[in-house]
Amino acid sequence: MKQRWFRLLPVMMMTLIIAFMDRTNIGFAIPSMGKELGLTASILGFASGVLFLGYGASQVLGGWIADKGHGKALIAVLMVLWGTIEMAQGFVHNAQELVAVRFAIGVFEGGIFPTFLLFVRNWFAPSERARANGIWQLCYPFAAMASGPIAGYILKLGDWRTLFIVEGVFPLVWVFVWLWGVADSPRNAKWLKAADRAQLLERLDSEKKQHASQAPSPTPVSFGSQLRRPAVWLFATSILLWNTGFLGFVIWLPSVIHQQPGLSSTDIGWLSSIPYAFAIVLMPILTYWSDRKLDRRLFSAIPLAISGLALLVGGETFESNPFVGNMALLVIAGATLYGSQPVLWSIATELVPPEVTARISGMINGIGMIGAFGGPYFVGYARSFTNSFSAGLLVMGLCLIGTSAFVMLIKEAARPQHQRDKTAEPNIGRT
């Protein structure tokens, strides 16, 4: 049964592409919006990052609703709410209004990520999950690659207010496709044939039992018991550091490129898309090998270390490098940062029991949102303090090196060799 690969996952991917564009388009509005509203770089960094405090605050509640089987309805309601608030962002006149609107967008987008991780667990076996996460999480490089040119053309036709209003319409339209295209689990997917449903449920149950038999010891099911596990907190710390580097990179990349004289807004949009184009190539490679080897640890930690090193080198040499050299380092950093993301988040769906997957994932992502808030703010503050992006690049690089180190400490993210050998080879075409 291939509809889960070619119907469910693409609809999920497009939903997050729209959400990603709505939460990060402020990076393209910053140069003109900052001047018009009289905002400093540190204030703009705070306004960019405060969205993720709202995002983190609603993670556990969104995960709880999804765990109860209402993920599809939850996302539909949230799309209408965040689209409406995104359009309101085009009518702000001061820092206070901008911060309030950004926080509200974050609150209404907060339920998406834990719900999607639960969807993957409900629909895909362990030997498929990195690739399944890799497909819908292609939204990040695709959105980042597309948002630059789209924002550039909108800004060419209008201004930063037009950008927010136009992109706020997208989720209000897409919600109808969402309601058509997804289901919380195979059991309530009306678009599945009965034979396909039975075959898929049989396979999921079989691989779930095999996966459980290979676990070193039974894992307590309750939410509270999961909070007492060191591996959960190691992963939460990893995500906190990862988000600091990740969102710092996403929000400030257009402004870093803007330091090169003579570039138009369209030029900056296209140049900003290059790191994400390379990530689209790298991501399927990493997810394939992670599923094949059933090792989430190495296939996320090594690329993240490379990303961190590229940013550290860039931070040390930013002022003296030619523009081509700086772009090369940004491409390496962005491709490995984005490319490893679905493998990294596949740890969450295998670290905790299915009954609390969305809630624990939401809690971890909520903690990570502290880093998502801090990343844009710290980079903006570093730029204001030093009058250069070099210090900001160093902060992002150190955070990603730290992420790699903490991931390597999560033993549950790397399966012993004898257990890997017992697991069937992944094959998309089987069901």
Secondary structure, DSSP 4 states (H G I P E B T S, - for coil): --HIIIIIHHHHHHHHHHHHHHHHTHHHHHHHHHHHHT--HHHHHHHHHHHHHHHHHTHHHHHHHHHTT-HHHHHHHHHHHHHHHHHHGGG--SHHHHHHHHHHHHHHHTTHHHHHHHHHHHHS-GGGHHHHHHHHTTHHHHHHHHHHHHHHHHHHHS-HHHHHHHHHHHHHHHHHHHHHH--SSGGG-TTS-HHHHHHHHHHHHHHHHHHHHTSSS----SHHHHTT-HHHHHHHHHHHHHHHHHHHHHHHHHHHHTTSTT--HHHHHHHHHHHHHHHHHHHHHHHHHHHHHTBTTHHHHHHHHHHHHHHHHHHHHTTTS-HHHHHHHHHHHHHHHHHTHHHHHHHHHHHS-GGGHHHHHHHHHHHHHHHHHHHHHHHHHHHHHHSSSHHHHHHHHHHHHHHHHHHHT-GGGB--HHHHHHSPPP-GGG-
